[in-house]
């Protein structure tokens, strides 16, 4: 009874300890027989032809063998040999990511000269599948038509996936994309903070997380039963990048698009067909290069890719299709400049007519080292630098240049992996990865956000966009993973651990410079001229939390500033500012410990009408 209980505990440990692990390699296994009897001690040698990488195993007392941690793809040559028996050879074996190829065979006595036996074919579902999954190799990827050159374009071959053509978000059976797992060479590339529409790093800047020219295989998992593939409730996308081989190989590519290649039959809700942009440009170019540093021993693979897309602003000031009254908009902007000048501020804002653009740079470098027949090491670095211009106006919106904001995103990823064959019955996979993401919005000079509705049939936005005045997010994600596999007779036991350490530094202060809203151009001019206004009241409350990193006594500290104000626009057209602290701050005042600085000091002073510092 105790022995059975111990066995159950071991199995549960193997399942739960690796509940979040992921797979970056393939494997082979099988059973070797001779005249119906198990062959004990047969030697199995698998050679990866492009790189000369060799993997070895010996059959156990049940005639079984298993080799894990092998490079995906191929082709491989696999030989099964035993003294006094004819060697069995498998040619052109191609391995699928996350699956184990069954190469069971029977050996015959070497009593006479036999010709070489060559076995080829594609493994069946029962032999290799580890659940509801699909694998797509580099050849298939190159054959699939794609517009966005993204993994989403390739993954939509899976019937369980629906993709959003605009954002690239992938949904498995209707599940939100934030419940998916997305790995590149075993490193998590999900947007851990949950702000991007496509669910991957760099998504807010319109960038793809990886160049498709570097992808060797993609595995799509929906419901795998391999304990190393979990940690998601939607689906998992597992991408493995290419590696160097014994021969130098590379590629150069260029893609382009412009307004002449865009369709002219997109029907608008009103029944009119949309006109194409007068000028549009989209391009992508890059290269890859791989090869040996030491033949059969050390290999490299490098890549670079740049993409750029731009299109014009069709709805600037005074354009025919704009719903904003150009004369009123010009008068409003001049009045704003005058109001600023009265307070000693020189505001030079102009209405935007610039082109919109999105660009990204991707680079990567990978090293593969065959330490010996039993240990393989890999390290990979990748970098994605992306930027997009947001906040432009539309058919019913006119914005000033400083209302635009550029979203910038930088992602650095480093992954190291060691595959080891510790003994004929033990193998180990260790992986360490780091992902650093730096996202931020750029804004104009310090100036409030001013919104005036019903300027003609549109809205005018002057000054900074209210959510971009102070907006940045730094993410650091460390992942440590180890899986130990024990081959015990007819069973394979996996013991593992998967640890993810997160660090977030988020700066988000809306209305840092203030925000003013007017229901119409007439309301604004009434306020500007100091005369009576229409009988309505408009209130807008501000709560600002300002953060700044400082050093106190040689260590980082955080300075907090709380600012509360309520502005009321009265019938007289005058703005009444009343000091009114929000409930959160009033609660903090009753509990002074909430306002302590890093050095134990606290301060709360009233400085001017309606402002608390």
C-alpha positions as CSV (number, residue, x, y, z in Angstrom):
1,X,0.0,0.0,0.0
2,X,2.8,2.4,0.9
3,X,4.6,1.6,-2.4
4,X,1.5,2.4,-4.4
5,X,1.0,5.6,-2.5
6,X,4.6,6.6,-3.1
7,X,4.2,5.9,-6.8
8,X,1.0,8.1,-6.9
9,X,2.8,11.0,-5.2
10,X,5.7,10.7,-7.7
11,X,3.3,10.8,-10.6
12,X,1.4,13.8,-9.2
13,X,4.7,15.6,-8.6
14,X,5.7,15.0,-12.2
15,X,2.4,16.5,-13.4
16,X,2.1,19.6,-11.2
17,X,5.8,20.6,-10.9
18,X,6.0,21.2,-14.6
19,X,2.5,22.7,-15.0
20,X,3.8,25.8,-16.8
21,X,6.7,24.4,-18.8
22,X,7.1,24.6,-22.5
23,X,8.7,22.5,-25.3
24,X,11.4,23.7,-27.7
25,X,12.7,20.4,-29.0
26,X,11.6,17.0,-30.5
27,X,12.5,13.4,-29.9
28,X,12.5,9.8,-31.0
29,X,11.6,6.6,-29.2
30,X,10.8,3.0,-30.0
31,X,11.1,-0.6,-29.2
32,X,13.7,-2.9,-30.8
33,X,12.8,-6.6,-31.3
34,X,14.5,-9.6,-32.9
35,X,12.4,-12.7,-33.7
36,X,9.8,-11.4,-31.2
37,X,12.2,-11.0,-28.3
38,X,13.4,-7.7,-26.8
39,X,16.9,-6.6,-27.8
40,X,18.7,-5.3,-24.8
41,X,21.7,-3.0,-25.3
42,X,21.2,-2.1,-28.9
43,X,22.8,1.2,-29.9
44,X,20.7,3.9,-31.4
45,X,22.5,6.8,-33.2
46,X,20.6,9.8,-34.7
47,X,22.6,12.2,-36.9
48,X,21.2,15.7,-37.9
49,X,22.6,15.9,-41.4
50,X,22.7,19.7,-41.9
51,X,24.8,20.2,-38.7
52,X,26.4,16.9,-38.0
53,X,24.8,16.9,-34.5
54,X,24.8,13.3,-33.1
55,X,22.4,11.9,-30.5
56,X,22.9,8.4,-28.9
57,X,20.9,6.0,-26.8
58,X,20.9,2.3,-25.7
59,X,17.9,0.1,-25.4
60,X,16.9,-0.9,-21.9
61,X,15.9,-4.3,-20.5
62,X,12.5,-4.0,-22.2
63,X,14.1,-3.2,-25.6
64,X,12.9,0.4,-25.5
65,X,14.9,3.6,-26.2
66,X,14.1,7.3,-26.0
67,X,16.0,10.4,-27.1
68,X,14.7,13.8,-26.2
69,X,16.0,17.3,-26.6
70,X,16.7,16.9,-30.4
71,X,16.7,19.7,-32.9
72,X,13.4,20.1,-34.7
73,X,13.2,19.5,-38.4
74,X,15.9,17.5,-40.1
75,X,16.6,15.5,-42.1
76,X,18.0,12.9,-39.7
77,X,19.6,9.5,-40.3
78,X,18.9,7.1,-37.5
79,X,20.8,3.8,-37.2
80,X,19.9,0.9,-34.8
81,X,22.7,-1.6,-34.4
82,X,23.6,-4.7,-32.3
83,X,26.5,-7.1,-32.5
84,X,25.7,-10.0,-34.7
85,X,22.6,-8.4,-36.2
86,X,21.9,-6.4,-39.3
87,X,21.9,-2.6,-38.8
88,X,18.5,-0.9,-39.4
89,X,18.7,2.5,-40.9
90,X,16.0,5.2,-41.2
91,X,16.7,7.9,-43.7
92,X,15.3,11.4,-44.1
93,X,13.5,11.5,-40.8
94,X,12.0,14.8,-40.0
95,X,11.0,15.7,-36.5
96,X,8.1,17.8,-35.4
97,X,8.2,20.3,-32.6
98,X,7.0,18.9,-29.3
99,X,6.3,15.4,-30.7
100,X,8.2,12.2,-30.4
101,X,8.7,10.1,-33.5
102,X,8.1,6.3,-33.2
103,X,11.0,4.4,-34.8
104,X,10.2,0.9,-33.5
105,X,11.9,-1.8,-35.6
106,X,12.9,-5.5,-35.8
107,X,16.5,-6.6,-36.3
108,X,17.5,-9.8,-38.1
109,X,20.5,-12.0,-37.6
110,X,23.5,-11.1,-39.8
111,X,23.9,-14.6,-41.2
112,X,24.1,-13.4,-44.8
113,X,24.7,-10.3,-46.8
114,X,21.7,-8.1,-46.9
115,X,21.0,-5.0,-48.8
116,X,20.4,-1.7,-46.8
117,X,16.9,-1.4,-45.6
118,X,15.5,2.2,-46.0
119,X,12.3,3.1,-44.1
120,X,10.6,6.4,-45.0
121,X,7.1,7.8,-44.3
122,X,5.1,10.1,-42.2
123,X,4.3,9.2,-38.6
124,X,0.6,8.5,-37.8
125,X,-1.5,10.4,-35.4
126,X,-1.4,7.8,-32.6
127,X,2.4,7.5,-32.8
128,X,3.3,11.2,-32.4
129,X,0.5,13.4,-31.3
130,X,0.4,14.8,-27.7
131,X,-3.1,16.2,-27.9
132,X,-5.1,18.6,-30.1
133,X,-2.1,20.3,-31.8
134,X,-0.8,21.3,-35.2
135,X,2.7,21.8,-36.4
136,X,3.8,23.9,-39.4
137,X,7.3,23.7,-40.7
138,X,9.4,26.3,-42.5
139,X,8.5,25.0,-45.9
140,X,4.8,25.3,-45.3
141,X,5.3,28.8,-43.8
142,X,7.1,29.9,-47.0
143,X,4.2,28.6,-49.1
144,X,1.4,30.2,-47.2
145,X,0.2,33.6,-48.6
146,X,0.5,36.3,-46.0
147,X,-0.2,40.1,-46.0
148,X,0.9,41.1,-42.5
149,X,3.9,38.6,-42.4
150,X,2.8,37.6,-38.9
151,X,2.3,34.4,-36.9
152,X,-1.4,35.2,-36.9
153,X,-1.5,34.9,-40.7
154,X,0.0,31.4,-40.4
155,X,-1.9,30.2,-37.3
156,X,-5.3,30.8,-38.9
157,X,-4.8,27.6,-40.8
158,X,-5.9,25.9,-37.6
159,X,-9.7,25.6,-37.6
160,X,-9.9,26.4,-33.8
161,X,-8.4,29.8,-34.3
162,X,-10.0,33.1,-35.4
163,X,-7.8,36.1,-36.0
164,X,-8.4,39.8,-36.1
165,X,-7.0,41.2,-39.4
166,X,-6.3,44.6,-37.9
167,X,-4.7,43.8,-34.6
168,X,-3.5,40.3,-35.2
169,X,-5.2,39.0,-32.1
170,X,-5.8,35.2,-32.0
171,X,-8.7,33.6,-30.3
172,X,-9.0,29.9,-29.6
173,X,-12.6,28.8,-29.7
174,X,-13.8,32.3,-28.7
175,X,-11.5,32.7,-25.8
176,X,-9.9,36.1,-25.1
177,X,-6.4,36.3,-26.5
178,X,-5.0,37.3,-23.1
179,X,-5.6,33.7,-22.0
180,X,-3.2,32.4,-24.7
181,X,0.5,31.5,-24.2
182,X,3.0,32.7,-26.8
183,X,6.6,31.5,-26.7
184,X,9.6,32.0,-28.9
185,X,12.4,29.5,-28.3
186,X,10.8,28.8,-24.9
187,X,10.8,32.5,-23.8
188,X,7.4,34.0,-22.9
189,X,6.4,36.8,-25.3
190,X,3.0,37.4,-24.0
191,X,2.0,41.0,-23.0
192,X,2.0,40.2,-19.3
193,X,0.5,43.6,-18.4
194,X,-2.4,43.0,-20.7
195,X,-2.6,46.3,-22.7
196,X,-1.8,45.2,-26.3
197,X,-4.6,44.2,-28.6
198,X,-2.8,41.3,-30.2
199,X,-1.5,39.9,-26.8
200,X,2.2,40.1,-27.6
201,X,5.0,42.4,-26.8
202,X,5.3,45.5,-29.0
203,X,1.6,45.2,-30.1
204,X,0.8,48.8,-29.0
205,X,3.4,50.0,-31.5
206,X,2.0,47.9,-34.3
207,X,5.0,45.5,-34.3
208,X,5.2,41.8,-34.8
209,X,7.3,40.0,-32.1
210,X,9.4,37.9,-34.5
211,X,10.5,37.9,-38.1
212,X,8.8,35.1,-40.0
213,X,11.9,34.5,-42.0
214,X,13.6,33.2,-38.9
215,X,10.9,30.7,-37.8
216,X,11.8,27.0,-38.3
217,X,8.5,25.6,-37.0
218,X,5.3,26.7,-35.3
219,X,3.3,24.4,-33.0
220,X,-0.3,25.3,-32.2
221,X,-1.7,23.6,-29.0
222,X,-5.3,23.6,-28.0
223,X,-5.5,20.7,-25.5
224,X,-2.1,19.0,-25.1
225,X,-1.7,16.1,-22.6
226,X,2.1,16.6,-22.4
227,X,2.6,17.9,-18.8
228,X,5.4,20.2,-20.2
229,X,2.9,22.1,-22.3
230,X,0.4,24.0,-20.2
231,X,-0.1,27.3,-18.3
232,X,-2.9,28.6,-20.6
233,X,-6.6,28.3,-20.9
234,X,-7.0,29.5,-24.4
235,X,-4.3,28.1,-26.7
236,X,-0.5,28.1,-27.0
237,X,1.6,29.2,-29.9
238,X,5.1,27.8,-29.7
239,X,7.6,29.1,-32.3
240,X,11.2,27.8,-32.8
241,X,13.7,29.8,-34.7
242,X,16.3,28.6,-37.3
243,X,19.8,27.6,-36.4
244,X,23.1,27.5,-38.3
245,X,24.3,24.3,-40.0
246,X,27.6,23.0,-41.5
247,X,26.9,25.0,-44.7
248,X,26.6,28.8,-45.0
249,X,23.1,29.7,-46.0
250,X,21.1,32.9,-46.0
251,X,18.4,34.9,-47.6
252,X,17.5,38.5,-48.6
253,X,14.0,39.6,-49.2
254,X,11.9,42.7,-50.0
255,X,8.2,43.3,-49.9
256,X,6.3,46.4,-51.0
257,X,2.9,47.9,-51.3
258,X,1.4,51.2,-52.3
259,X,-1.9,52.9,-53.1
260,X,-2.1,51.4,-56.6
261,X,-2.3,47.9,-55.2
262,X,-5.2,48.7,-52.8
263,X,-8.7,47.7,-53.7
264,X,-11.3,50.4,-54.6
265,X,-14.5,48.6,-53.7
266,X,-14.7,49.0,-49.9
267,X,-18.3,50.0,-49.2
268,X,-19.0,52.5,-46.4
269,X,-22.1,52.3,-44.1
270,X,-23.7,55.1,-46.1
271,X,-23.5,53.1,-49.3
272,X,-20.7,55.1,-50.8
273,X,-17.5,53.4,-51.9
274,X,-14.4,54.5,-50.0
275,X,-11.7,56.3,-52.0
276,X,-8.2,54.9,-51.7
277,X,-5.4,57.0,-50.2
278,X,-3.8,59.4,-52.6
279,X,-0.4,58.2,-51.4
280,X,0.5,55.1,-49.4
281,X,3.7,53.3,-48.9
282,X,4.5,50.0,-47.2
283,X,7.8,48.1,-47.3
284,X,9.7,45.4,-45.6
285,X,13.2,44.2,-46.2
286,X,15.7,42.1,-44.4
287,X,18.3,39.3,-44.5
288,X,19.3,36.1,-42.7
289,X,22.7,34.4,-42.5
290,X,23.7,31.1,-40.8
291,X,26.7,28.8,-40.9
292,X,29.4,27.0,-39.0
293,X,31.9,28.6,-36.6
294,X,33.4,25.1,-36.0
295,X,32.1,22.4,-38.2
296,X,30.0,19.8,-36.4
297,X,30.5,21.8,-33.2
298,X,29.6,25.4,-33.1
299,X,27.0,27.3,-35.3
300,X,25.5,30.8,-35.7
301,X,22.4,32.3,-37.2
302,X,21.7,36.1,-37.5
303,X,18.9,38.2,-38.9
304,X,17.8,41.8,-39.4
305,X,14.5,43.1,-40.7
306,X,13.0,46.6,-41.1
307,X,9.4,47.4,-41.9
308,X,7.8,50.8,-42.6
309,X,4.3,51.9,-43.4
310,X,2.9,55.4,-44.0
311,X,-0.3,57.0,-45.3
312,X,-1.5,60.6,-45.5
313,X,-3.9,62.6,-43.4
314,X,-7.0,63.0,-45.6
315,X,-9.0,65.1,-43.1
316,X,-6.8,68.1,-42.2
317,X,-8.0,71.7,-41.7
318,X,-10.3,72.8,-44.5
319,X,-10.2,69.5,-46.5
320,X,-13.5,68.8,-48.5
321,X,-14.6,65.7,-46.5
322,X,-13.9,67.1,-43.0
323,X,-16.9,67.7,-40.9
324,X,-15.1,70.3,-38.7
325,X,-15.9,74.0,-39.6
326,X,-12.5,75.3,-40.6
327,X,-13.2,79.0,-39.8
328,X,-14.5,78.2,-36.3
329,X,-11.6,75.9,-35.7
330,X,-9.1,78.6,-36.7
331,X,-10.8,81.1,-34.5
332,X,-10.8,78.7,-31.5
333,X,-7.1,78.0,-31.9
334,X,-6.3,81.7,-32.0
335,X,-8.4,82.3,-28.9
336,X,-6.5,79.5,-27.1
337,X,-3.2,81.1,-28.0
338,X,-4.5,84.5,-26.7
339,X,-5.6,82.9,-23.4
340,X,-2.2,81.3,-23.0
341,X,-0.5,84.5,-23.7
342,X,-2.4,86.3,-21.0
343,X,-0.9,83.8,-18.5
344,X,2.6,84.3,-19.9
345,X,2.6,81.1,-22.0
346,X,3.7,81.1,-25.6
347,X,1.6,78.4,-27.2
348,X,2.5,77.7,-30.9
349,X,0.1,74.8,-31.6
350,X,-1.0,74.1,-35.2
351,X,-3.6,71.8,-36.6
352,X,-2.1,68.5,-37.8
353,X,-1.7,67.6,-41.4
354,X,1.2,65.1,-41.1
355,X,1.3,61.6,-42.5
356,X,0.8,58.7,-40.2
357,X,3.6,56.1,-39.9
358,X,4.5,52.9,-38.3
359,X,8.0,51.3,-38.4
360,X,10.0,48.6,-36.7
361,X,13.4,47.1,-36.6
362,X,14.1,43.5,-35.7
363,X,17.5,41.9,-35.1
364,X,18.6,38.5,-33.6
365,X,21.7,36.3,-33.1
366,X,21.7,32.7,-32.1
367,X,24.5,30.3,-31.1
368,X,24.2,26.5,-31.1
369,X,27.1,24.5,-29.4
370,X,27.4,20.7,-29.6
371,X,29.5,20.3,-26.4
372,X,29.6,16.5,-26.9
373,X,27.2,13.7,-27.9
374,X,25.3,14.1,-24.6
375,X,25.2,17.9,-24.0
376,X,23.9,20.6,-26.4
377,X,23.8,24.3,-25.6
378,X,21.9,27.2,-27.2
379,X,21.8,30.9,-26.5
380,X,19.7,33.5,-28.5
381,X,19.3,37.2,-28.3
382,X,16.6,39.2,-30.1
383,X,15.6,42.8,-30.3
384,X,12.5,44.6,-31.5
385,X,12.4,48.4,-31.8
386,X,9.0,49.8,-32.9
387,X,7.2,53.1,-33.1
388,X,3.8,54.3,-34.3
389,X,2.2,57.8,-34.5
390,X,-1.2,57.9,-32.8
391,X,-3.8,60.6,-32.1
392,X,-4.4,61.8,-35.6
393,X,-7.8,63.2,-36.5
394,X,-10.5,61.7,-38.6
395,X,-13.5,62.8,-40.7
396,X,-15.2,64.4,-37.6
397,X,-12.1,65.2,-35.5
398,X,-9.4,67.8,-35.9
399,X,-6.4,67.7,-33.6
400,X,-3.4,69.9,-33.1
401,X,0.1,68.5,-33.6
402,X,0.9,68.3,-29.9
403,X,-2.3,66.2,-29.4
404,X,-0.5,63.5,-31.4
405,X,1.7,61.1,-29.5
406,X,4.3,58.6,-30.6
407,X,4.1,55.2,-29.0
408,X,7.6,53.6,-28.7
409,X,8.3,50.0,-27.8
410,X,11.6,48.2,-27.2
411,X,11.9,44.5,-26.4
412,X,15.1,42.7,-25.6
413,X,15.0,38.9,-25.2
414,X,17.8,36.6,-24.1
415,X,17.3,32.8,-23.9
416,X,19.8,30.1,-22.9
417,X,19.1,26.4,-23.0
418,X,21.0,23.2,-22.1
419,X,19.9,19.8,-23.2
420,X,21.7,17.0,-21.4
421,X,21.7,13.2,-21.5
422,X,22.8,12.3,-18.0
423,X,22.6,8.5,-18.3
424,X,20.8,5.9,-20.5
425,X,17.6,6.4,-18.4
426,X,17.9,10.2,-17.4
427,X,17.8,13.3,-19.5
428,X,17.5,16.9,-18.5
429,X,16.4,20.2,-20.1
430,X,17.3,23.5,-18.4
431,X,16.3,26.9,-19.7
432,X,16.8,30.5,-18.5
433,X,15.2,33.5,-20.3
434,X,14.9,37.2,-19.8
435,X,12.4,39.5,-21.5
436,X,12.7,43.3,-21.1
437,X,10.0,45.5,-22.5
438,X,10.1,49.3,-22.5
439,X,6.9,51.1,-23.7
440,X,6.2,54.8,-23.5
441,X,4.2,57.6,-25.1
442,X,5.8,60.9,-26.1
443,X,3.8,64.1,-25.6
444,X,4.2,67.7,-26.4
445,X,5.3,70.6,-24.2
446,X,3.4,71.1,-20.9
447,X,-0.1,72.2,-21.9
448,X,-3.6,71.1,-20.9
449,X,-6.0,69.0,-23.0
450,X,-8.8,71.2,-24.5
451,X,-11.8,69.5,-26.2
452,X,-14.5,71.6,-27.9
453,X,-17.4,69.7,-29.4
454,X,-19.9,70.8,-32.1
455,X,-17.4,72.8,-34.1
456,X,-19.5,72.5,-37.2
457,X,-20.3,68.8,-37.1
458,X,-17.1,67.7,-35.5
459,X,-14.8,68.0,-32.5
460,X,-11.6,70.0,-32.0
461,X,-8.8,68.7,-29.7
462,X,-6.1,71.2,-28.7
463,X,-3.1,70.5,-26.6
464,X,-1.8,67.2,-25.2
465,X,-3.9,64.0,-25.4
466,X,-5.2,63.6,-21.8
467,X,-3.9,60.0,-21.3
468,X,-0.4,60.6,-22.8
469,X,0.9,63.4,-20.6
470,X,2.7,60.9,-18.4
471,X,2.5,57.4,-19.7
472,X,5.2,54.6,-19.6
473,X,5.5,51.0,-18.8
474,X,8.7,48.9,-18.0
475,X,8.4,45.2,-17.8
476,X,11.1,42.7,-16.8
477,X,10.3,39.0,-16.9
478,X,12.7,36.3,-15.8
479,X,11.9,32.6,-16.5
480,X,13.7,29.6,-15.0
481,X,12.7,26.2,-16.0
482,X,14.1,22.6,-15.6
483,X,12.7,19.3,-16.6
484,X,14.2,15.9,-15.6
485,X,12.9,12.9,-17.6
486,X,13.3,9.4,-16.2
487,X,12.7,6.4,-18.5
488,X,11.6,3.6,-16.3
489,X,10.7,0.4,-18.3
490,X,7.6,1.1,-20.3
491,X,7.0,4.5,-18.5
492,X,8.4,8.0,-18.8
493,X,8.3,10.2,-15.7
494,X,8.9,13.9,-15.9
495,X,9.9,16.0,-12.9
496,X,10.1,19.7,-13.4
497,X,9.8,23.3,-12.2
498,X,8.8,26.5,-14.1
499,X,9.3,29.8,-12.4
500,X,8.4,33.3,-13.7
501,X,9.5,36.4,-11.9
502,X,7.8,39.7,-12.9
503,X,8.7,43.3,-12.4
504,X,6.5,46.2,-13.6
505,X,7.1,49.9,-13.4
506,X,4.0,51.7,-14.7
507,X,3.6,55.5,-15.0
508,X,0.1,56.5,-15.9
509,X,-1.2,60.0,-15.0
510,X,-4.2,61.3,-16.8
511,X,-4.8,65.0,-17.1
512,X,-1.3,65.8,-15.7
513,X,-1.5,69.3,-17.2
514,X,-5.3,69.7,-16.8
515,X,-8.3,69.0,-19.0
516,X,-11.0,71.3,-20.2
517,X,-14.2,70.3,-22.1
518,X,-16.8,72.5,-23.8
519,X,-20.0,71.2,-25.3
520,X,-19.9,73.6,-28.2
521,X,-17.9,76.4,-29.9
522,X,-20.4,78.9,-28.6
523,X,-19.8,77.8,-25.0
524,X,-16.1,78.2,-25.5
525,X,-16.4,81.7,-27.0
526,X,-18.8,82.7,-24.2
527,X,-16.2,81.7,-21.7
528,X,-13.4,83.4,-23.7
529,X,-15.3,86.7,-23.9
530,X,-16.4,86.6,-20.3
531,X,-20.1,87.0,-21.2
532,X,-23.2,85.0,-20.2
533,X,-23.3,81.4,-21.3
534,X,-26.1,79.0,-22.3
535,X,-28.0,77.5,-19.3
536,X,-26.0,74.4,-18.7
537,X,-23.4,73.3,-16.2
538,X,-20.3,71.3,-17.0
539,X,-18.2,69.9,-14.2
540,X,-14.9,68.0,-14.5
541,X,-12.9,66.7,-11.5
542,X,-9.2,66.0,-11.5
543,X,-7.3,63.6,-9.4
544,X,-3.6,63.5,-10.3
545,X,-1.0,61.2,-8.9
546,X,2.5,62.4,-9.9
547,X,5.4,60.0,-9.4
548,X,9.1,60.7,-9.7
549,X,12.1,58.5,-8.9
550,X,14.6,60.1,-6.5
551,X,17.5,58.9,-4.5
552,X,17.5,59.4,-0.8
553,X,20.4,58.2,1.3
554,X,21.8,56.3,-1.7
555,X,18.7,54.3,-2.5
556,X,15.8,54.8,-4.8
557,X,12.7,56.5,-3.4
558,X,9.3,57.5,-4.8
559,X,7.9,61.0,-4.5
560,X,4.1,61.3,-4.6
561,X,2.1,64.4,-5.3
562,X,-1.7,64.4,-5.0
563,X,-3.7,67.1,-6.6
564,X,-7.5,67.4,-6.4
565,X,-9.6,70.1,-8.0
566,X,-13.2,70.6,-9.2
567,X,-13.9,73.1,-11.9
568,X,-17.5,74.3,-12.4
569,X,-18.6,76.4,-15.4
570,X,-21.5,78.6,-14.1
571,X,-24.1,80.5,-15.9
572,X,-22.1,83.7,-15.6
573,X,-19.5,82.1,-17.8
574,X,-16.9,82.3,-15.0
575,X,-15.0,79.3,-13.9
576,X,-15.3,78.7,-10.1
577,X,-12.4,76.7,-8.7
578,X,-13.2,75.1,-5.3
579,X,-10.7,73.1,-3.2
580,X,-12.4,69.8,-3.0
581,X,-10.3,66.7,-2.2
582,X,-11.5,63.4,-3.7
583,X,-12.6,60.6,-1.3
584,X,-9.4,58.7,-1.7
585,X,-7.3,61.6,-0.6
586,X,-9.7,62.5,2.3
587,X,-9.3,58.9,3.4
588,X,-5.5,59.2,3.2
589,X,-5.6,62.4,5.4
590,X,-7.4,60.5,8.1
591,X,-4.6,57.8,7.8
592,X,-1.4,59.9,7.5
593,X,0.7,56.7,7.1
594,X,-0.6,56.5,3.6
595,X,1.2,59.7,2.6
596,X,4.6,58.8,4.0
597,X,7.7,59.2,1.7
598,X,10.5,56.7,1.5
599,X,12.4,58.4,4.3
600,X,9.5,58.4,6.7
601,X,8.6,62.1,6.1
602,X,5.2,63.3,5.0
603,X,3.9,66.6,3.8
604,X,0.6,68.1,2.8
605,X,0.2,71.8,2.1
606,X,-2.3,73.9,0.4
607,X,-0.7,76.0,-2.3
608,X,-3.1,78.3,-4.1
609,X,-6.8,78.1,-4.8
610,X,-8.0,74.6,-5.2
611,X,-4.6,72.9,-5.3
612,X,-3.2,70.6,-2.6
613,X,0.4,69.5,-2.5
